[in-house]
Amino acid sequence: MIPIPSIPQLNFLPYKKEDAKLNMHIDNMLLEQKKGWFLRLYGWDKPSLSIGKNTITDKKINLSFCEKNNIPYVRRITGGKSVLHHHEITYSLAGPLDSIPYNIADSCHLLSRPLLYALEKLAFPVQAKRQPTPLSKGEVCFQETSAYEITLFNKKLIGSAQVRKKSRFLQHGSILLKWDALLWSQIWNVPAPVLQKNIISLQEVTTDLYIKEKLLEILPQAFAFIFNTHINTV
């Protein structure tokens, strides 16, 4: 059993939409904090592409299509493949590195627990399996599932990535509310039916018009409950 870290206080940055560069700048600022735990929920002011820090932007990403269609792209401080951010809730969690397991998979297991708890409370039959799916040849983050990433009906619902720097860590990820398979296929040159085999959003399985608002309310509560702490809104 992975021990739950002791968090005296969880500093919470409520949901706000920003542009791509500012979103990544704020996450980097949270990583650079000298102490404390921070939870941030945010959105994107327009469809935006984030690219993993080690990704080579070759023919697998149609950047010319992005430029022609006013889709900005930005480098993340985390690794992993690229993500189109649009209809989603993005979360980031930053804290002291010595509070989470050294093993990456075990740390992802721990940090998935609040997300699972929140979605289960909203009656979604989500899972977080240790066994990852086979790597895809493309550059689409959501086309493959890493250890303990969250799935719904065996399709990827949340894509997450983690970075560690000195004595701190940050993990951020995208919770899909809705997605446009045709737009994604044009950005990554992957047929829409291929993408649809592996990707799912909440609006595909619910008629609840207020699911975004409900998630925004329950997510900070879930992190506070799992980590047995209280929220300090900043």
BATORLUM-571476 format. One record per residue (C-alpha): residue number from 1; x, y, z; chain. Coordinates in steps of 0.25 Angstrom, whole numbers. Each point is the difference from the previous one (the first is absolute). Layout:
// residues N
<site><lokol>NUM</lokol><east>X</east><north>Y</north><up>Z</up><fifi>A</fifi></site>
...
This chain:
// residues 234
<site><lokol>1</lokol><east>0</east><north>0</north><up>0</up><fifi>A</fifi></site>
<site><lokol>2</lokol><east>6</east><north>14</north><up>-4</up><fifi>A</fifi></site>
<site><lokol>3</lokol><east>0</east><north>9</north><up>12</up><fifi>A</fifi></site>
<site><lokol>4</lokol><east>-8</east><north>13</north><up>-1</up><fifi>A</fifi></site>
<site><lokol>5</lokol><east>9</east><north>12</north><up>2</up><fifi>A</fifi></site>
<site><lokol>6</lokol><east>-3</east><north>10</north><up>11</up><fifi>A</fifi></site>
<site><lokol>7</lokol><east>-5</east><north>13</north><up>-5</up><fifi>A</fifi></site>
<site><lokol>8</lokol><east>-2</east><north>11</north><up>10</up><fifi>A</fifi></site>
<site><lokol>9</lokol><east>-7</east><north>9</north><up>-10</up><fifi>A</fifi></site>
<site><lokol>10</lokol><east>-3</east><north>-1</north><up>-15</up><fifi>A</fifi></site>
<site><lokol>11</lokol><east>1</east><north>14</north><up>-7</up><fifi>A</fifi></site>
<site><lokol>12</lokol><east>-11</east><north>0</north><up>-10</up><fifi>A</fifi></site>
<site><lokol>13</lokol><east>0</east><north>9</north><up>-13</up><fifi>A</fifi></site>
<site><lokol>14</lokol><east>-15</east><north>0</north><up>-5</up><fifi>A</fifi></site>
<site><lokol>15</lokol><east>-3</east><north>-3</north><up>-14</up><fifi>A</fifi></site>
<site><lokol>16</lokol><east>3</east><north>11</north><up>-10</up><fifi>A</fifi></site>
<site><lokol>17</lokol><east>2</east><north>0</north><up>-15</up><fifi>A</fifi></site>
<site><lokol>18</lokol><east>14</east><north>6</north><up>-5</up><fifi>A</fifi></site>
<site><lokol>19</lokol><east>8</east><north>-1</north><up>-13</up><fifi>A</fifi></site>
<site><lokol>20</lokol><east>9</east><north>-11</north><up>-3</up><fifi>A</fifi></site>
<site><lokol>21</lokol><east>13</east><north>7</north><up>4</up><fifi>A</fifi></site>
<site><lokol>22</lokol><east>-5</east><north>6</north><up>13</up><fifi>A</fifi></site>
<site><lokol>23</lokol><east>-6</east><north>-14</north><up>4</up><fifi>A</fifi></site>
<site><lokol>24</lokol><east>14</east><north>-6</north><up>-1</up><fifi>A</fifi></site>
<site><lokol>25</lokol><east>6</east><north>11</north><up>6</up><fifi>A</fifi></site>
<site><lokol>26</lokol><east>-9</east><north>-1</north><up>13</up><fifi>A</fifi></site>
<site><lokol>27</lokol><east>3</east><north>-15</north><up>1</up><fifi>A</fifi></site>
<site><lokol>28</lokol><east>15</east><north>3</north><up>-1</up><fifi>A</fifi></site>
<site><lokol>29</lokol><east>-2</east><north>10</north><up>11</up><fifi>A</fifi></site>
<site><lokol>30</lokol><east>-7</east><north>-11</north><up>9</up><fifi>A</fifi></site>
<site><lokol>31</lokol><east>12</east><north>-9</north><up>-3</up><fifi>A</fifi></site>
<site><lokol>32</lokol><east>10</east><north>10</north><up>4</up><fifi>A</fifi></site>
<site><lokol>33</lokol><east>-7</east><north>3</north><up>14</up><fifi>A</fifi></site>
<site><lokol>34</lokol><east>10</east><north>-3</north><up>11</up><fifi>A</fifi></site>
<site><lokol>35</lokol><east>-11</east><north>-7</north><up>9</up><fifi>A</fifi></site>
<site><lokol>36</lokol><east>-15</east><north>-3</north><up>1</up><fifi>A</fifi></site>
<site><lokol>37</lokol><east>-10</east><north>-8</north><up>-8</up><fifi>A</fifi></site>
<site><lokol>38</lokol><east>-8</east><north>7</north><up>-11</up><fifi>A</fifi></site>
<site><lokol>39</lokol><east>-12</east><north>-5</north><up>-8</up><fifi>A</fifi></site>
<site><lokol>40</lokol><east>-4</east><north>8</north><up>-12</up><fifi>A</fifi></site>
<site><lokol>41</lokol><east>-12</east><north>-2</north><up>-10</up><fifi>A</fifi></site>
<site><lokol>42</lokol><east>0</east><north>7</north><up>-13</up><fifi>A</fifi></site>
<site><lokol>43</lokol><east>-5</east><north>1</north><up>-14</up><fifi>A</fifi></site>
<site><lokol>44</lokol><east>5</east><north>6</north><up>-13</up><fifi>A</fifi></site>
<site><lokol>45</lokol><east>-5</east><north>12</north><up>-7</up><fifi>A</fifi></site>
<site><lokol>46</lokol><east>0</east><north>-6</north><up>-14</up><fifi>A</fifi></site>
<site><lokol>47</lokol><east>4</east><north>-14</north><up>-5</up><fifi>A</fifi></site>
<site><lokol>48</lokol><east>15</east><north>-1</north><up>3</up><fifi>A</fifi></site>
<site><lokol>49</lokol><east>10</east><north>-11</north><up>-3</up><fifi>A</fifi></site>
<site><lokol>50</lokol><east>10</east><north>-4</north><up>11</up><fifi>A</fifi></site>
<site><lokol>51</lokol><east>13</east><north>-7</north><up>-4</up><fifi>A</fifi></site>
<site><lokol>52</lokol><east>8</east><north>-9</north><up>10</up><fifi>A</fifi></site>
<site><lokol>53</lokol><east>14</east><north>6</north><up>3</up><fifi>A</fifi></site>
<site><lokol>54</lokol><east>7</east><north>-11</north><up>-7</up><fifi>A</fifi></site>
<site><lokol>55</lokol><east>-9</east><north>-1</north><up>-12</up><fifi>A</fifi></site>
<site><lokol>56</lokol><east>6</east><north>3</north><up>-14</up><fifi>A</fifi></site>
<site><lokol>57</lokol><east>-10</east><north>7</north><up>-8</up><fifi>A</fifi></site>
<site><lokol>58</lokol><east>1</east><north>-8</north><up>-13</up><fifi>A</fifi></site>
<site><lokol>59</lokol><east>-11</east><north>-4</north><up>-10</up><fifi>A</fifi></site>
<site><lokol>60</lokol><east>-8</east><north>-7</north><up>11</up><fifi>A</fifi></site>
<site><lokol>61</lokol><east>-5</east><north>14</north><up>4</up><fifi>A</fifi></site>
<site><lokol>62</lokol><east>-6</east><north>8</north><up>-11</up><fifi>A</fifi></site>
<site><lokol>63</lokol><east>5</east><north>14</north><up>6</up><fifi>A</fifi></site>
<site><lokol>64</lokol><east>-3</east><north>7</north><up>-13</up><fifi>A</fifi></site>
<site><lokol>65</lokol><east>-15</east><north>-4</north><up>2</up><fifi>A</fifi></site>
<site><lokol>66</lokol><east>1</east><north>5</north><up>14</up><fifi>A</fifi></site>
<site><lokol>67</lokol><east>5</east><north>14</north><up>-5</up><fifi>A</fifi></site>
<site><lokol>68</lokol><east>-10</east><north>1</north><up>-11</up><fifi>A</fifi></site>
<site><lokol>69</lokol><east>-11</east><north>-3</north><up>10</up><fifi>A</fifi></site>
<site><lokol>70</lokol><east>5</east><north>9</north><up>11</up><fifi>A</fifi></site>
<site><lokol>71</lokol><east>3</east><north>-11</north><up>9</up><fifi>A</fifi></site>
<site><lokol>72</lokol><east>12</east><north>4</north><up>9</up><fifi>A</fifi></site>
<site><lokol>73</lokol><east>10</east><north>-10</north><up>5</up><fifi>A</fifi></site>
<site><lokol>74</lokol><east>9</east><north>0</north><up>12</up><fifi>A</fifi></site>
<site><lokol>75</lokol><east>11</east><north>-9</north><up>6</up><fifi>A</fifi></site>
<site><lokol>76</lokol><east>-4</east><north>-6</north><up>13</up><fifi>A</fifi></site>
<site><lokol>77</lokol><east>10</east><north>-2</north><up>12</up><fifi>A</fifi></site>
<site><lokol>78</lokol><east>-4</east><north>-14</north><up>0</up><fifi>A</fifi></site>
<site><lokol>79</lokol><east>3</east><north>-11</north><up>-10</up><fifi>A</fifi></site>
<site><lokol>80</lokol><east>-10</east><north>-9</north><up>-7</up><fifi>A</fifi></site>
<site><lokol>81</lokol><east>-7</east><north>2</north><up>-13</up><fifi>A</fifi></site>
<site><lokol>82</lokol><east>-8</east><north>11</north><up>-5</up><fifi>A</fifi></site>
<site><lokol>83</lokol><east>-14</east><north>4</north><up>4</up><fifi>A</fifi></site>
<site><lokol>84</lokol><east>-11</east><north>9</north><up>-6</up><fifi>A</fifi></site>
<site><lokol>85</lokol><east>-6</east><north>8</north><up>11</up><fifi>A</fifi></site>
<site><lokol>86</lokol><east>-14</east><north>5</north><up>-2</up><fifi>A</fifi></site>
<site><lokol>87</lokol><east>-13</east><north>-5</north><up>7</up><fifi>A</fifi></site>
<site><lokol>88</lokol><east>7</east><north>-5</north><up>12</up><fifi>A</fifi></site>
<site><lokol>89</lokol><east>3</east><north>2</north><up>15</up><fifi>A</fifi></site>
<site><lokol>90</lokol><east>15</east><north>0</north><up>2</up><fifi>A</fifi></site>
<site><lokol>91</lokol><east>6</east><north>-2</north><up>14</up><fifi>A</fifi></site>
<site><lokol>92</lokol><east>14</east><north>2</north><up>5</up><fifi>A</fifi></site>
<site><lokol>93</lokol><east>5</east><north>-5</north><up>14</up><fifi>A</fifi></site>
<site><lokol>94</lokol><east>14</east><north>5</north><up>5</up><fifi>A</fifi></site>
<site><lokol>95</lokol><east>6</east><north>-4</north><up>13</up><fifi>A</fifi></site>
<site><lokol>96</lokol><east>13</east><north>-5</north><up>7</up><fifi>A</fifi></site>
<site><lokol>97</lokol><east>7</east><north>-12</north><up>-7</up><fifi>A</fifi></site>
<site><lokol>98</lokol><east>3</east><north>-7</north><up>12</up><fifi>A</fifi></site>
<site><lokol>99</lokol><east>-16</east><north>-2</north><up>3</up><fifi>A</fifi></site>
<site><lokol>100</lokol><east>-2</east><north>-9</north><up>-12</up><fifi>A</fifi></site>
<site><lokol>101</lokol><east>6</east><north>-13</north><up>-4</up><fifi>A</fifi></site>
<site><lokol>102</lokol><east>13</east><north>0</north><up>-7</up><fifi>A</fifi></site>
<site><lokol>103</lokol><east>-5</east><north>-10</north><up>-10</up><fifi>A</fifi></site>
<site><lokol>104</lokol><east>-8</east><north>7</north><up>-11</up><fifi>A</fifi></site>
<site><lokol>105</lokol><east>-11</east><north>-10</north><up>-2</up><fifi>A</fifi></site>
<site><lokol>106</lokol><east>-2</east><north>0</north><up>15</up><fifi>A</fifi></site>
<site><lokol>107</lokol><east>-1</east><north>15</north><up>1</up><fifi>A</fifi></site>
<site><lokol>108</lokol><east>-10</east><north>0</north><up>-12</up><fifi>A</fifi></site>
<site><lokol>109</lokol><east>-8</east><north>-10</north><up>8</up><fifi>A</fifi></site>
<site><lokol>110</lokol><east>-1</east><north>8</north><up>12</up><fifi>A</fifi></site>
<site><lokol>111</lokol><east>-3</east><north>13</north><up>-8</up><fifi>A</fifi></site>
<site><lokol>112</lokol><east>-11</east><north>-7</north><up>-8</up><fifi>A</fifi></site>
<site><lokol>113</lokol><east>-8</east><north>-3</north><up>13</up><fifi>A</fifi></site>
<site><lokol>114</lokol><east>-7</east><north>14</north><up>2</up><fifi>A</fifi></site>
<site><lokol>115</lokol><east>-3</east><north>0</north><up>-15</up><fifi>A</fifi></site>
<site><lokol>116</lokol><east>-6</east><north>-14</north><up>1</up><fifi>A</fifi></site>
<site><lokol>117</lokol><east>-8</east><north>4</north><up>13</up><fifi>A</fifi></site>
<site><lokol>118</lokol><east>-6</east><north>13</north><up>-7</up><fifi>A</fifi></site>
<site><lokol>119</lokol><east>-5</east><north>-8</north><up>-12</up><fifi>A</fifi></site>
<site><lokol>120</lokol><east>-5</east><north>-12</north><up>7</up><fifi>A</fifi></site>
<site><lokol>121</lokol><east>-8</east><north>10</north><up>9</up><fifi>A</fifi></site>
<site><lokol>122</lokol><east>-6</east><north>5</north><up>-13</up><fifi>A</fifi></site>
<site><lokol>123</lokol><east>-4</east><north>-15</north><up>-4</up><fifi>A</fifi></site>
<site><lokol>124</lokol><east>11</east><north>-1</north><up>-11</up><fifi>A</fifi></site>
<site><lokol>125</lokol><east>5</east><north>-15</north><up>0</up><fifi>A</fifi></site>
<site><lokol>126</lokol><east>15</east><north>5</north><up>-1</up><fifi>A</fifi></site>
<site><lokol>127</lokol><east>12</east><north>-9</north><up>1</up><fifi>A</fifi></site>
<site><lokol>128</lokol><east>15</east><north>2</north><up>2</up><fifi>A</fifi></site>
<site><lokol>129</lokol><east>8</east><north>-12</north><up>-4</up><fifi>A</fifi></site>
<site><lokol>130</lokol><east>15</east><north>-3</north><up>3</up><fifi>A</fifi></site>
<site><lokol>131</lokol><east>2</east><north>-6</north><up>-13</up><fifi>A</fifi></site>
<site><lokol>132</lokol><east>2</east><north>10</north><up>-11</up><fifi>A</fifi></site>
<site><lokol>133</lokol><east>-5</east><north>-2</north><up>-14</up><fifi>A</fifi></site>
<site><lokol>134</lokol><east>10</east><north>-2</north><up>-12</up><fifi>A</fifi></site>
<site><lokol>135</lokol><east>7</east><north>13</north><up>-5</up><fifi>A</fifi></site>
<site><lokol>136</lokol><east>-6</east><north>6</north><up>-12</up><fifi>A</fifi></site>
<site><lokol>137</lokol><east>9</east><north>4</north><up>-12</up><fifi>A</fifi></site>
<site><lokol>138</lokol><east>-7</east><north>14</north><up>0</up><fifi>A</fifi></site>
<site><lokol>139</lokol><east>2</east><north>12</north><up>8</up><fifi>A</fifi></site>
<site><lokol>140</lokol><east>-14</east><north>0</north><up>7</up><fifi>A</fifi></site>
<site><lokol>141</lokol><east>0</east><north>0</north><up>15</up><fifi>A</fifi></site>
<site><lokol>142</lokol><east>-14</east><north>-6</north><up>1</up><fifi>A</fifi></site>
<site><lokol>143</lokol><east>3</east><north>-11</north><up>-10</up><fifi>A</fifi></site>
<site><lokol>144</lokol><east>7</east><north>-8</north><up>11</up><fifi>A</fifi></site>
<site><lokol>145</lokol><east>-2</east><north>-2</north><up>15</up><fifi>A</fifi></site>
<site><lokol>146</lokol><east>11</east><north>0</north><up>10</up><fifi>A</fifi></site>
<site><lokol>147</lokol><east>0</east><north>-7</north><up>13</up><fifi>A</fifi></site>
<site><lokol>148</lokol><east>-11</east><north>5</north><up>9</up><fifi>A</fifi></site>
<site><lokol>149</lokol><east>-6</east><north>10</north><up>-10</up><fifi>A</fifi></site>
<site><lokol>150</lokol><east>-15</east><north>0</north><up>1</up><fifi>A</fifi></site>
<site><lokol>151</lokol><east>-8</east><north>-7</north><up>-10</up><fifi>A</fifi></site>
<site><lokol>152</lokol><east>-15</east><north>-1</north><up>-2</up><fifi>A</fifi></site>
<site><lokol>153</lokol><east>-6</east><north>-12</north><up>-7</up><fifi>A</fifi></site>
<site><lokol>154</lokol><east>15</east><north>-4</north><up>-4</up><fifi>A</fifi></site>
<site><lokol>155</lokol><east>2</east><north>13</north><up>-7</up><fifi>A</fifi></site>
<site><lokol>156</lokol><east>9</east><north>12</north><up>5</up><fifi>A</fifi></site>
<site><lokol>157</lokol><east>-7</east><north>11</north><up>7</up><fifi>A</fifi></site>
<site><lokol>158</lokol><east>11</east><north>7</north><up>7</up><fifi>A</fifi></site>
<site><lokol>159</lokol><east>14</east><north>2</north><up>-5</up><fifi>A</fifi></site>
<site><lokol>160</lokol><east>11</east><north>4</north><up>10</up><fifi>A</fifi></site>
<site><lokol>161</lokol><east>15</east><north>3</north><up>1</up><fifi>A</fifi></site>
<site><lokol>162</lokol><east>9</east><north>3</north><up>11</up><fifi>A</fifi></site>
<site><lokol>163</lokol><east>13</east><north>7</north><up>2</up><fifi>A</fifi></site>
<site><lokol>164</lokol><east>10</east><north>0</north><up>11</up><fifi>A</fifi></site>
<site><lokol>165</lokol><east>10</east><north>11</north><up>3</up><fifi>A</fifi></site>
<site><lokol>166</lokol><east>9</east><north>1</north><up>12</up><fifi>A</fifi></site>
<site><lokol>167</lokol><east>-9</east><north>-2</north><up>12</up><fifi>A</fifi></site>
<site><lokol>168</lokol><east>-13</east><north>2</north><up>-7</up><fifi>A</fifi></site>
<site><lokol>169</lokol><east>-10</east><north>-7</north><up>-9</up><fifi>A</fifi></site>
<site><lokol>170</lokol><east>-11</east><north>5</north><up>-9</up><fifi>A</fifi></site>
<site><lokol>171</lokol><east>-11</east><north>-9</north><up>-6</up><fifi>A</fifi></site>
<site><lokol>172</lokol><east>-10</east><north>6</north><up>-10</up><fifi>A</fifi></site>
<site><lokol>173</lokol><east>-10</east><north>-7</north><up>-9</up><fifi>A</fifi></site>
<site><lokol>174</lokol><east>-13</east><north>2</north><up>-9</up><fifi>A</fifi></site>
<site><lokol>175</lokol><east>-13</east><north>-5</north><up>4</up><fifi>A</fifi></site>
<site><lokol>176</lokol><east>-8</east><north>-1</north><up>-13</up><fifi>A</fifi></site>
<site><lokol>177</lokol><east>-14</east><north>6</north><up>0</up><fifi>A</fifi></site>
<site><lokol>178</lokol><east>-2</east><north>0</north><up>-15</up><fifi>A</fifi></site>
<site><lokol>179</lokol><east>9</east><north>-2</north><up>-12</up><fifi>A</fifi></site>
<site><lokol>180</lokol><east>0</east><north>2</north><up>-15</up><fifi>A</fifi></site>
<site><lokol>181</lokol><east>5</east><north>-13</north><up>-7</up><fifi>A</fifi></site>
<site><lokol>182</lokol><east>1</east><north>7</north><up>-13</up><fifi>A</fifi></site>
<site><lokol>183</lokol><east>8</east><north>12</north><up>5</up><fifi>A</fifi></site>
<site><lokol>184</lokol><east>10</east><north>-10</north><up>7</up><fifi>A</fifi></site>
<site><lokol>185</lokol><east>2</east><north>-8</north><up>-12</up><fifi>A</fifi></site>
<site><lokol>186</lokol><east>4</east><north>12</north><up>-8</up><fifi>A</fifi></site>
<site><lokol>187</lokol><east>10</east><north>4</north><up>10</up><fifi>A</fifi></site>
<site><lokol>188</lokol><east>6</east><north>-13</north><up>1</up><fifi>A</fifi></site>
<site><lokol>189</lokol><east>-2</east><north>-6</north><up>-13</up><fifi>A</fifi></site>
<site><lokol>190</lokol><east>-7</east><north>-12</north><up>6</up><fifi>A</fifi></site>
<site><lokol>191</lokol><east>-14</east><north>-5</north><up>-5</up><fifi>A</fifi></site>
<site><lokol>192</lokol><east>-11</east><north>4</north><up>9</up><fifi>A</fifi></site>
<site><lokol>193</lokol><east>-5</east><north>-15</north><up>2</up><fifi>A</fifi></site>
<site><lokol>194</lokol><east>14</east><north>-4</north><up>5</up><fifi>A</fifi></site>
<site><lokol>195</lokol><east>-1</east><north>11</north><up>10</up><fifi>A</fifi></site>
<site><lokol>196</lokol><east>-14</east><north>-4</north><up>5</up><fifi>A</fifi></site>
<site><lokol>197</lokol><east>4</east><north>-14</north><up>3</up><fifi>A</fifi></site>
<site><lokol>198</lokol><east>9</east><north>5</north><up>12</up><fifi>A</fifi></site>
<site><lokol>199</lokol><east>-6</east><north>14</north><up>4</up><fifi>A</fifi></site>
<site><lokol>200</lokol><east>-13</east><north>3</north><up>8</up><fifi>A</fifi></site>
<site><lokol>201</lokol><east>-5</east><north>13</north><up>6</up><fifi>A</fifi></site>
<site><lokol>202</lokol><east>-11</east><north>2</north><up>11</up><fifi>A</fifi></site>
<site><lokol>203</lokol><east>-10</east><north>6</north><up>-9</up><fifi>A</fifi></site>
<site><lokol>204</lokol><east>0</east><north>-13</north><up>-9</up><fifi>A</fifi></site>
<site><lokol>205</lokol><east>-6</east><north>-8</north><up>12</up><fifi>A</fifi></site>
<site><lokol>206</lokol><east>-9</east><north>11</north><up>8</up><fifi>A</fifi></site>
<site><lokol>207</lokol><east>-11</east><north>9</north><up>-3</up><fifi>A</fifi></site>
<site><lokol>208</lokol><east>3</east><north>9</north><up>12</up><fifi>A</fifi></site>
<site><lokol>209</lokol><east>1</east><north>14</north><up>-5</up><fifi>A</fifi></site>
<site><lokol>210</lokol><east>7</east><north>4</north><up>13</up><fifi>A</fifi></site>
<site><lokol>211</lokol><east>11</east><north>-11</north><up>0</up><fifi>A</fifi></site>
<site><lokol>212</lokol><east>11</east><north>11</north><up>-1</up><fifi>A</fifi></site>
<site><lokol>213</lokol><east>-5</east><north>8</north><up>12</up><fifi>A</fifi></site>
<site><lokol>214</lokol><east>-2</east><north>-13</north><up>8</up><fifi>A</fifi></site>
<site><lokol>215</lokol><east>14</east><north>-4</north><up>-2</up><fifi>A</fifi></site>
<site><lokol>216</lokol><east>6</east><north>14</north><up>3</up><fifi>A</fifi></site>
<site><lokol>217</lokol><east>-7</east><north>-1</north><up>13</up><fifi>A</fifi></site>
<site><lokol>218</lokol><east>3</east><north>-14</north><up>4</up><fifi>A</fifi></site>
<site><lokol>219</lokol><east>15</east><north>-1</north><up>-5</up><fifi>A</fifi></site>
<site><lokol>220</lokol><east>6</east><north>9</north><up>11</up><fifi>A</fifi></site>
<site><lokol>221</lokol><east>-9</east><north>-7</north><up>11</up><fifi>A</fifi></site>
<site><lokol>222</lokol><east>6</east><north>-14</north><up>-6</up><fifi>A</fifi></site>
<site><lokol>223</lokol><east>14</east><north>5</north><up>2</up><fifi>A</fifi></site>
<site><lokol>224</lokol><east>-3</east><north>5</north><up>14</up><fifi>A</fifi></site>
<site><lokol>225</lokol><east>-7</east><north>-13</north><up>4</up><fifi>A</fifi></site>
<site><lokol>226</lokol><east>11</east><north>-10</north><up>-6</up><fifi>A</fifi></site>
<site><lokol>227</lokol><east>11</east><north>8</north><up>6</up><fifi>A</fifi></site>
<site><lokol>228</lokol><east>-7</east><north>3</north><up>13</up><fifi>A</fifi></site>
<site><lokol>229</lokol><east>2</east><north>15</north><up>0</up><fifi>A</fifi></site>
<site><lokol>230</lokol><east>-7</east><north>13</north><up>-2</up><fifi>A</fifi></site>
<site><lokol>231</lokol><east>-1</east><north>9</north><up>-11</up><fifi>A</fifi></site>
<site><lokol>232</lokol><east>6</east><north>14</north><up>0</up><fifi>A</fifi></site>
<site><lokol>233</lokol><east>-5</east><north>8</north><up>-12</up><fifi>A</fifi></site>
<site><lokol>234</lokol><east>10</east><north>10</north><up>-5</up><fifi>A</fifi></site>
